[in-house]
Amino acid sequence: PLSSVGLKLDNISLRIAVALRIGAFVVYEHKCICGATVSSNGHHGLSCRMSAGRQSRHASVNDIIQRALHSAGVASIREPTGLCQDDKRPDGITLIPWAKGRCVVWDFTCPDTLAPSHVNTTSRIAGSAADAAEANKLVKYSDMQNCYDVTPVAIETLGSWGQRGMQFINEIGRKIAEATDEPRSTIFLRQRIMIAIQRGNAACIIGTVPSS
């Protein structure tokens, strides 16, 4: 748990992360702010669209990716506009070419491993929800692939990575290692992202509790 590289969890996030991993009780049964019943395992909060933690988890991971690109010497901006004729807006784009003379456009998503719509496949094939989410992102931004290197980054709530996202993050880590002579750069980067997701998971579960 190295605080200097963002790898330290607070007590609540650690407790929830462990409970989710081993299937222990996380919360008392209660009504979510969306009206659904949250069981003691707390799983509903990981995929509830009204839970306050989803936005913080999404923003934290994208912030880590942008700062990692900066450490690798690659300038980037978040949520660029005007790349598509419609209102679609990816999470970020590099301002200099990434590969084959094209800038990379990335879009992060965190599908829930335990969501009712995913659990039938994720219980049999690790990373299936992440791979499906990346495929959906490629379809969503298909009109941009002639001009940009569209890279979806999908990481499930319980830690499985999509293949394209893993390759992208590993490449960023490699570039950071070249720039800083720190051979552990890729490991640290991946760990920072996973810690951010665990914090986000905890915020999602706590965010289902009504303010009263």
N, C-alpha and C positions, 0 to 999 in steps of 0.2 A: 504493500500500500504506500506508494511513493507520492507524496503530495506535490512534489516539484514537477512531476510530469502528469498530474491529474489522475492518479490511479488510486485515490483513497475514497472509500464510500463512507457516508455517515451511517450511524447506527440503524436508523429506520430503513434506509435503502438496503443495507446489508441483510437485515432481518427478513425483509420481503423477498430479496433475491434468493436467499437460502430456502425460504418457505416455498417459493414457486418451483425451485429445482427439485425439492424432495416431496412436494405435494402436501405440505403441512397447512394448517389453518393460518390465514393471513389476517382476516377481519371478522367481526361479528356480522351475521346476516343482516342486511339492511336494504332499503330502497335506494336505488341510484337516482341521481338528479334527472335522469331520462325517464324514470318510472319503472324500470326493470328491477327485478330482485337480484341482489348481489349475494351469492352464496359465500360460505366461509372461506372458500379457496381464493376468492377475489378475482377470478379469471375474467369476469365481465368487464372490469375496468380496463383491461389491456386492449380491448377492441371497441369500447364504447366511444362513439364520436362526440359525445358531450363531455367526456372526462377532460379535465383541465390539463392533464399531463401530456397529452398527445402533441400539442404544439411545442411545449418545452423540449420534449425528446427530439422532435424533428429539427428544431432550431439549433439545439446543442450539437447534434451530429454534423449538420451542415457548417456550423461555425468551426468545428474541428477540421473538417475537410478543407475549408478555405484557408485556415491558418497553416495547415500542413502544406498546401500548395505554395503559400508565401515562403515557408521555410525551405521549400525546394527551389525557390527562385522563379516561381510561375505566378504571375499576377492574375487575379480573377475577381469577378464581381458576383454578387448574389442576386437572384431573382431578376434576371435581365428581361427587358421588355422589347417588343418589336421583332423578335426572332421568328414569330409565326403570324400568319394573317388573322388567326383567331385569338382568343384570350388565353391560350395555353402559355404557361410561364414555367420553365424549369427552375431548379433550385440554384444553379450557378453555371458560369461559363468562364473558361480561361481567356485571357486577353492576348495570349500568344499561342501559336500553333503547338499542339501537343504531340500529334503523330500524323505522318503522311501529309503535312502541310495544313492540317485542319485543327481548329480549336475544339476542345472537348466541352461538351454540355453534359452536366450530370444532374440527376434527379434522385433524391433519396426517399425510400419508403421503408416502413417497419411493419410488415404483416405479422399478425398474431399467430404464433404456433398453435395456440390452444383454442382459437376461434372455432365455433361449430362448423363453419364453412370450410375449414382447413384441416381439422383434427383427423379426419378419416385418412387423408393422404400423409400428413406430417407424422402420424403415428407409425407409418410403414416406411416412408422414404424421407430421410433427413434432408432438410433444405428444400422440400418440394414447394412450400409456400413462397419462399424467397425466389426460386427460379421462375415460378408462375408470375410473381409480381414484376420481375425484370422483363419478362416477355410482354406483359401488358404495357409497361412503360415504353418499350420499343415500338409497339403498335401506336401508342398515343402520340409519340413524337416521330412517326415515320416520315412525315413531310420535311423534317429537318435533316435527315440522314444523308442527303446529297451534299450538304454544305458543312455539316458539323459531325464530329465524332460523338454520337449520342451514347452516353454511358449510364445506365441505371445502376443504382446502388441499393440493393435490398438486403436487409438483415432482419431475421425474425426476432421476436421478443425473447425467445429462449436461446438465441445465439447463433443459429445456422445462417450462413452467408450464401448469397447468390454468386454464381461463378464470375459474372462480369464485374460485379462490385468488388469481389476479392482481388481480381486482377488489377483493377484500377487503384485500389488502396495499396496493394503491394508495389505497384509501379511508383506511386508517390513516395512511399517509404524508401524505395531504392534511390530515388533522386535526392531525398533528404540525406541519406547516408553518404552519397557522393559529395554533397555540399558541405556536410558537417563532420565527416569522418567518424560518425557514430554508427557502428555496425548494427546496433539494436534499434535503429530508427523505425523499421517496419513493425517490429514487435510492439514497441511503445505506442505507435500510431493505432494499431489494431486494438490494443488494450484500452487506450483512451476512448475509442469509439464504443467498445463494449461496456465500459463503465458508464458512459453517458446513457446508453440504452437501459442499463440497470437502474440508474437514477430516474430515467423517464418512466420505466415500468412502475416504480414505487409511486411516482407522482400521479400516474394514471389510476392506480388503485385507490390512493388516498383521495383523488379528485372525484370519486363517485359519491363521497359522503356529502350530504347536503350541509349547507353552511350553518343550519340551526342545530 
